[in-house]
Amino acid sequence: MEQVAQSVALAVSGQPAGLAVSPTTREAVRIVPRLAEADRSSVARLLALPVPSATGPTPLARFVAAESTAQAPSRWRKNLRPVIYVTGDVAGRSSLRSMPSWR
């Protein structure tokens, strides 16, 4: 089961494999191999992911069952009252200066 979890984590999130150094850049760039975004975002493609096993590469679908569910949105509260936080960026000015004075 650990091999299945490692294969899925590597395919979806990647794992740092090394650093790429270029003479034209100041800092090295981390190399993180993983599946393309289209392959990572499709359940069908993830279920076709080959997982190493004793008998050779086996599709992930043989080990797991995928189930789609909806999750209720989070409710943010402050002092037991519902709130909505809004953030923004005003070009060229600090966000504190752009807010009107509240009294």
C-alpha positions in Angstrom: 0.0 0.0 0.0 2.9 2.3 0.7 4.1 1.9 -2.9 0.7 3.0 -4.2 0.7 6.1 -2.0 4.3 7.0 -3.1 3.5 6.6 -6.8 0.4 8.8 -6.5 2.3 11.5 -4.5 5.2 11.5 -7.0 2.8 11.7 -10.0 0.7 14.5 -8.5 3.0 16.6 -6.4 6.4 15.6 -7.7 9.6 15.1 -5.8 12.7 17.3 -6.0 15.2 15.4 -8.2 18.1 17.8 -8.3 19.2 21.3 -9.3 19.7 22.8 -12.8 22.5 25.3 -12.9 22.9 27.8 -15.7 25.9 30.1 -16.2 23.5 33.0 -17.0 21.4 32.8 -13.8 22.4 33.6 -10.2 20.5 30.7 -8.5 20.0 27.1 -9.4 16.5 26.0 -10.4 15.0 23.0 -8.6 14.0 20.1 -10.9 10.6 18.5 -9.9 9.4 15.8 -12.2 5.7 15.1 -12.2 2.8 14.3 -14.5 1.5 17.0 -16.9 -1.4 19.1 -15.5 -3.9 17.5 -17.9 -2.9 14.0 -16.5 -2.9 15.1 -12.9 -6.4 16.7 -13.1 -8.2 13.8 -14.7 -9.4 11.0 -12.5 -9.5 8.5 -15.4 -5.8 9.3 -16.3 -4.8 9.0 -12.6 -6.5 5.6 -12.4 -4.5 4.4 -15.4 -1.2 5.4 -13.7 1.1 2.4 -13.6 2.1 1.4 -10.0 5.1 -1.0 -9.5 4.0 -4.4 -8.0 5.5 -7.8 -7.7 4.0 -8.9 -11.0 5.1 -5.7 -12.8 3.5 -2.3 -13.5 -0.2 -2.5 -12.6 -2.8 0.3 -13.2 -3.8 2.2 -10.0 -7.4 1.4 -10.7 -6.7 -2.2 -9.6 -5.8 -1.0 -6.0 -8.2 1.9 -5.4 -11.8 2.9 -6.2 -12.5 6.6 -7.0 -15.6 8.3 -5.7 -16.7 11.8 -6.4 -18.4 13.8 -3.6 -19.3 17.4 -3.1 -18.1 19.3 0.0 -20.1 22.1 1.7 -18.3 25.4 1.4 -16.5 26.6 4.5 -18.2 29.2 6.6 -16.0 31.9 8.0 -17.1 33.4 11.3 -16.0 36.1 13.7 -17.7 36.5 17.0 -20.2 33.8 15.9 -21.3 36.0 13.0 -20.7 35.1 9.4 -18.1 37.2 7.6 -16.6 37.5 4.2 -13.0 38.7 3.9 -12.1 40.8 0.8 -8.5 41.6 -0.1 -7.2 43.7 -2.9 -4.2 45.5 -4.2 -4.3 49.1 -5.3 -1.6 49.8 -7.9 1.0 52.2 -6.6 -0.5 52.8 -3.2 -0.5 51.0 0.1 -3.8 49.2 0.9 -4.1 51.1 4.2 -3.9 54.5 2.6 -6.6 53.5 0.0 -9.2 52.6 2.7 -11.6 55.3 3.7 -11.5 56.2 7.4 -14.1 54.2 9.3 -15.6 55.8 12.4 
